[in-house]
């Protein structure tokens, strides 16, 4: 591992920035592939590749590279985009990079897929890699199609299917939950107990580093999640524990929460808070991956971090 060069795409995003630091700390020489020069990515070699939706010449970016971690793509939050846009960036661009990596003699190609390649946003039963994939939107279908394309290529690849990732710098739903936990009064969310798997960003980084190693069996997809799952009420309690506070949660009947969300014009918020999704990381654990931090400890640390980091 020591001194091996790894190319990281999606390097300027939330996960990508953590990966750059963790890979460097693990002894890799890191090269960040970016759409445009990133002044905030200090101390890391950068190579500008432009937009993945266009034709990318990967020759210079892959020169001297031993491994690739491909995390760039369109996120599921961009749901207003047509299916073709997801296919172009998440499927076609991934496979074009995989082909270029094979021609360049890359030893291991790690693809950051998504649990959405396997399931919709909620599931009434625990998920494992043994289940037949059943994505429900264009984002998930594009990620699954990329995995299937990798399986057709003569390349050592590993696809990781992370669940919801959280940590310093997180945005969207998890950032909203952190803001709720920091409020100085009780919350009517004590009845939200549907379990949901989460993934601390340091655990994801550790999974990527493990996937780059020969110890990780290649040419297969792995679910990545923190062991165990928490309901929203447990998440908030863990966060408030990180602030040295009691949970301060009141159990309100779900029907009232649903009505309140509808009256506020936010029915989707209720669905996100009440839907459960448990995804088992047993296959990756059996292969030898070891999570670095437990979920409750990571949530407590997250909410106690400076407000500007969330």
Secondary structure, DSSP 8 states (H G I E B T S, - for coil): -TT-EEEEESTTSHHHHHHHHHHHHTT-EEEEEESS--TTSTTSEEEE---TTS----HHHHTT-SEEEE--S--TT-TTS-HHHHIIIIIIHHHHHHHHHHHTT-SEEEEE--GGGTS-S--SS-B-TTS-----SHHHHHHHHHHHHHHTSSS-EEEEEE-EEESTT--HHHHHHHHHHHSSS-BS-TT----B-EEEHHHHHHHHHHHHSTTS--SEEEEE--SS-B-HHHHHHHHHHHTT----B----HHHHHHHHHHTT-HHHHHHHH--B-B--HHHHHHT---SS-HHHHHHHHHHS-GGG-
